[in-house]
């Protein structure tokens, strides 16, 4: 029994590592800029590249598990990831930081994650499998929320390099526990890797994620900081469309390989499996909602309330605690169908969004805010407790790594969409509210109002009100008008934050549509992948 759950501990530690890296360093950008004598844009590009590499290679990483063995690929991926962490910890320039953090860690994660979910399916059955996937889901949410706390504390008190040095230690510990993890037996291995399909899928997914992530900087349609402006539009939709065309070519290539009886990278017939399709759609929606909210809340805490990175992390800690506890209760939740539990989770998340909306005020009520974050964790925990089991239980042993790659690709797409969409709503809301308030304020002259309109339409970001006051003073605006500008900007900040959370609430409601293909019977009533696939 100890060995059985020791394997889960090792797999959960790997899950925590992979997710932690996506959130831990966002609070340390300023220190990284100083240490490497570079710009914020450059460091953000390094962070973005990590997500791009993972998203682009996740499907190929899953196929490697089928080809070489899942435990072997899991181990190789950990070694690659550990080497990347070690290089990042001692990095001396931006190129070495990008190579270690973005490239090596991204490649390692793309090998580890699909293999990890397949290894869980091979190691556990029934209620134990439900519990195992619930633990992984809870650990993923905890990693997203704990990352800012850990990164902020280490950066403030010691050095951000210790994050990556600690990752090396954890990687070594997981490798030592590898003997506890069972390699799946049986199943026919593919004859080789579809290199053309791998390149097409990697480029297509990479361009889509890159275009979505850059839309916040370049603009979705109307160009802001777009490097080129095709036909007068932002470059972002053209990059996304280019990725879509490559994925269309990828699908055509895979269909061709299936016709000539060659092993494809992805069997598109899998998408006729309704529970699998519903699980993947819900994975995308879950990360879209969670990362969208987690994009908004730190802005409120840091730029409106003035909390530092560590204090921000502490305010968000209730999410980690309740999400982990709820997810680990997955075996008890198994008495209800996955569809019921996920829909209940969406309902609780919607309640949490409404509670958060009530806390977005000039002076935060920390008690009610903690309650709202705890409720959010419960809702996300209910969702996370089900989805991994839905995806893996809806396919056979031969397709587990492939399904794992699709699962993590869906999550990466959801994460990038959540950040980009909610970010776009936030900035649009800020521009609209600020310019409208300034134009209607009799304390502000028409000349100043016009200048504000010109500046914010050109380029705007969500900043602290102190920066607005400094910019007004630098522009020669008198004190009375400057004070009115700051007051209007602070009101516009709160209005934009509420609009962003309201958009997240609409996404929660819309996500209910993705649950209709989730199993409507308990897992112990499903006879296996064939029966699960028939459930709708």
N, C-alpha and C positions, 0 to 999 in steps of 0.2 A: 504493500500500500504506500509506504514512504517513497519507494522508487517511482511508483506510478504518478504521485503528485509532485515528486521532485522533477519529473519531466515537464510537468505543467509550469512549475516555477521557472525552469530554464527557458521555456518558450515564452512565458509572460515577460521575463527579463529582456528577451530579445525584442518583443513587441514594444516594451517601454522605451528601450534605446532608440528604436527607429522613429517613434513618434516624438520623443523628447527633442531630437535634433531639429525638428521643424518649428519648435516654439521657443527653445531655450535661449537662442542668441538674438532674437528680435529686440530684446530690451538692452542689448549690449552694443548696439550699432555705433553709438557715439564713441565708446571706448575703442572699438575696432578702427574707426576712422582715425582716431588719434594715434593708435599704436602703429598703423601702417601708413600714416601720413597720406591719406587718400580722401575720397569723397563719400558722402552718404549713398549717392547713386551707385557707386562701385560696389560697396558692401551689400546693398540691396540686390544687385545683380548676382553676387555670389550666392546669396540666400535663394534667389529665384532659380539659379542654375541647379541647385540641389533638388528642388521639386521637379524641375524639368527632366533631369537624368532619371529620377525614380519613375515618373509617369511614363517616360518614353520606353523604358526597358522592362517594365513590370511584366508584360505579357511574355516577352522573351525569357525573362528570369523564371517564370512559371514553367515554360516548356523545357528549360534546362533541367528542372527537377524531374520531369518525366524521362528525360534522356539519360541522365547520369545517376539518378537516385536522389530522392528528396533530402535525406539526411546528409548525403555528401555535399549537395549544393548548398544546404543550410550551413554546413561547416565552412565551405569555401567562401561563401558570402560573408560569414562572420570574420574570417581572416582578412578579406579585402576591406571590410568595414573597419576592423581594428587598425589596419595599416593606415587607412585614411584618417582615423582619429588621432593616431600617433603623430602623423605628419602635421595635422592641424594644430596639435598641442605645441609643436616646436616651430611652427611656420614663421618665416622671417620676411615674407613679402606677400603681396596680393596673389600672384600666380601660385605660390606654394599653398596658400590658404584655399584657393579655388580647387587646386588639384586634390588636396586632402579631403576637404570638407564636401565640396560639391560633386566632384567626379568619383573619387574612390568610395566615399561613403554612399553616394547615390547608387553606384553600381552594386556595392555590397548589399544595400537595402533591397534593391530590386531582385536579388537572388534569395535573400533571407525571407522576405515577407510571404511570397506565394508558397514556398516550401513549408513555412511555419504553419499556415492554416491547414495544409494537407497533412502534416505530421500530427496535428491535433486530431483530425478525423480518423487517422490510422490508429491512434493510441487510445481513443476513448469511444464508447458507444452509449446509446441510451441517455439516461439522465446525467451520467458523467460527462458525456460530450457536450450536452447543453450547458452544464456548469463551466466546463473548460472554455467554451466560446464566450460565455458571459464574463468570465474572468479576463479574457483577452480584450473584450470590448471595454470593460471598465478600466483596465490598465491603459488602454489607448486614450481614453478621455482624461484619465489622471495625468498622463504624460503631457497632454496639451495644456492642462491647467497648472501643473507643477513646474513646467519649464520656465515660465517667467519668474517664479519665486526663486528657483535654483540659480538661474542665470543672473538675476538681479543681485542676489546676495553675494554670489561668488565674485561678480564683477566689481561690486561696491567695496567688499571687504578683502578680497584676495586677488584673484585674476581669472578671467574667463577661460584661460588655458586649462585650468583644473577640470572644467567640464569634460574636455576631450581626453585628458589623462585618466579621469575616472571611467570614461567609456572603455578605454583599453583594458582596465582592470576587470570590468564587468564582462567584456568579450572573452577574456581568458577564463573567467569563472564559468561562463556558459559552455565553452569548449570542453572544460574539464567534466561538466555534467552531461556531455553528449551521449555517453554510454547509457544513460537512463532513457534516452529517446529511441523508440522503436522504428525501424525502417519498414514501411509498408511492403508486404509480400504479394507476389502474384501480379498479374496485369502485364500486358504486352507493352514493351518500350518502343518508342518511335525509332525509325531507321536512321534519322538524322535531323539536324536543325534546318528549318526553312529560312535560309539567310536572306532571300529576297523579301519574304514576308516580314522578317525581323526588321529589316531596314525601312520598309514602307510603313510599318506600324510605329516604329520609333520616331521617324520623321513626322508622320501625321499627328500622333499624339503630342509630340514635343511642340509642334507649331501651334496646335490648338491651345495647349496650356500656356505657352508663351504669349500668344495673342491675347488671351483672357487676362493674364496677369499684367500685361503692359497696357491694357485698355484704360486702367486708372491713370496712367501717366500720359498716354497719347490721346485719350478721348475715345469714346465708343464709335462715334460717327464724325462729329465736329472735331477737327484737330486742335490739340493744345500744344503739346511738346513733341508731336510726331516727327520723326527724322525725315520722312518724305510724306507728301500729301497727294496720293493718287487721285486724280479727278477732283481735287479739293476736299477729299475726305481723310480721316485718320487712317494710318497704316494698319491699325489693329484688326478691323473686320477682314481685310485682305489676307492677313496672316492666318486668321482662324479659317477663312475659306480655303486657303491653300492647304492647311492641314486636313480639312474635310475632303478635298479632292484626293489627297494621298491616301486617306483611309478608304475612300471609294475604290481606288486602285488596289489597295490591300485586300479588300473584300473580293474583288474580281479575281485577283491572283490566287486567293485561298480556294475559291470555288473551282478554279481551273485545276489546282493540285488535287482536289477531291475527285474531280472527274477522271483524272489519269491515275487515280489510286496511289497518290503520294501523300505522306503525312503532312497535313497543314499545320500552321502555327496555332490557328484557332478554328475549331469546328463550328461554323456558323449555325449548324443545325441545333446546337446547344441552346440558342436563343428561342427556340420553339418550346423549351422547357419553361413553363409559366412561373413556377416558384423561383427558379434561378433568375429569370428576368426580373421578377418583382423584387428579389433580394438585392440584385445589383442596382436597380433603380433607387431602392430605399437607402442603400449604402451611400450613393451619390447625394441623395436628398439630406441624409443625416449630417454628412460633413459640410454640405452647403449651409445648413442651418447653424450648426455648431461653430464653424469657422467664421461665418458672417457675424454672429453675436460676439464671438471672441475678438473680432476686429473692432467692433463698436465699443464694447465695454472698457477696454484699456484706455481708449481716447478720452472717455468721460472721466475715468478715475485720475489719469495723469494730467490731461490738459485743462480740464475744468476744475477738478478738485485739488490738483497739485500734488498728488501722491507720487512718490518715487517708485522705481521698478519693483523693489521688494515689497513695499506697502501695497502696491497694486496686486501682486501675486497673492498676498495674504487675504485681500478682499475677495479674490476669486477662488480661494481654497475650498469653500463649501461645495462647489461644483465637483471637485475631485473626490471629496469624501463620500458624498451621497451617490455619485455615479458609480464609484467602485463598489460600494455596499449593495446598491440595487442590482448591478450587473452580476455580482457574485451570488445573488439569490435566484439565478436563472433556473436551477433545478426545481425550486419551489414554484416558480412561475410556469413550469412545464405542464401543469395541470390545465392550463388554458392554451388554445391555439395561438400560434405565432402572430397571426393576423390581429387577434384581439389584443394581445399584449402590446404590439407595435402601435396600434391605433390608440390605446390607452396612453402610451408614452407620448404620442403626438399631442394628445389632449393636455397632458401635464406640461409639456413644453410650451404650448400656447398659453396656459395659465401663467407660467413663469415669465413669458414675454410681457403679458399684461401687468404683472407685478413689477417687472423692471421698468416699464413705461411710467409707473407711478412713482418710481424712485429717482427719475431723471429730473432733478431740481438743482437750483444753485447751491444749496447746502444739502449734502447727502445724509440720509438717515441710515447709518451703517447697519442697524438691526434689521430693518425691512429689506435692505439690500442683500444682507446675508441670507435672509429667508428666501428671497427671490432666486438667488444663485443656488441655494440648496434644492429648491423645487426644480430648477432647470436640470440639476444633476440627476434627480430622480427620473425625470422624463427621458433624458438621454440614456440613462442606465437601463430603463425598460426597453428602449429600442435596441441598444447595443447588446443586450442579453440574448437577442433572438437571431440577428441577421447572419452571423457567422455560421450558425447551425443550419439556418435555412439554405444558404448557398451550398455548403458542403454536403448536406444530407439530400440535396436534390440531384446530385450527380453520382456517378459510379467512381470506383477507385481509379480508373484510367484517366478520368477527367479532373481529378482533384487539384493538381497543380495548375492546370489551365484555368479552372474556376477561381483559384486563388489569385492568379495574375489578373483576371478580369475584375475580381473584387477590389484589389488594391488600386487598379486603374480607375475604377468608378469612384473610389474614395479620393484619389488625387484630383480627379476632375471636379468633384464636389467641393473640395477644399479651395481650389483655385477660383471656381465660380463664386463661392460664397464670399471670398475676400474681394473679388472684383465687382460683383453685383452690388453688394451692400456698400462697398467703398464708393461706387458710382452714385448710388442713391444718396449717401451722406454728403458728398461734395456738391451734387446738384441741389440738394436741399439747403445746404449752407449758402451757396451763391444766391439762390432764389430768395431765401429769407432775409439775408443780409442786405442785398440791394433794395429789396422792397421796403424794409424798415428804414434804411437810410433815406430813401426817396420820400418817405412819408413823414420824416421827423422834421418839425419846423426849426429845431435847434441847429440843423445842418444846412449850410448854404447849397444852392443848386450847383455851384461850381465844384464843391467838394463831393457832393453826391454823384455828379457825372464822372469825376475822376475815380471814385471808388468803383463805379460800374465798369469803367474801362479796365481797371487793374484786375478785378476779380474775374472778369470774363476772359482775360488773357491767360492767367495762371493763378490758381489758388490751391491752398492746402489747409488742412485742419490744424491750426496752431493755437498756442496759448494766447489769452487776451493781452498779456504783457507785450507780445510781439506786435500786436495791432497798435497798441499805444506807442511803442517805439517807432513804428513805421509812420504813424501820424505825426509824431514830433519831428522826425527826419524830413517829412514832406512840408513842414512849416505850418501845419494846421494849429490854430489857436487852442488853448487849453479847454475851453468850454466845448468846442466842437469835437475835440479829441476825446473828451470824456463821453460825449454822446455817441461817438463812433464805437467806443469800447463797450458801452452799455448795449447798443444794438447788436454788436457782434456776439456778446455773451448770450443774449436772447436767441440769436440765430443759431448758435452752437447747440443750445438745448433743443430747439425746434428740429434741427437736422438730425440730432441723435435720436430723438423720438421717431422721426420719419424712418430712419434706418431700422430701428427695432420694429416699427409697424410693418415695414417691408418683410422683415424676418418672420413676423406673424403670418402674413399672407402666404409666404413660402411654406410654412408649417401646414396651413389649411390645404394648399395645393398639393402637398406631399401625401395627403390622404388618398389621392388617386393612384399612387404607386403601390398601395397596400392591397389592392383587390386581388392580386395574383399570389399573395402570400398564403401559406397553408391555413386552411380553416378547420383543421383537425389537429389534435395533439400529436406530437412526434411519435409517441409510443403506439399511436393508432395508424401510422403510415407504414406501409409494408416495405418501404425502401425507395430508391430513386425513381423507379417506374411509377409507383403509386403517388409519390410526392409530385411528380411531374404532371400527373393527371388532375391534381387538386387545383381548383381555381376559385 
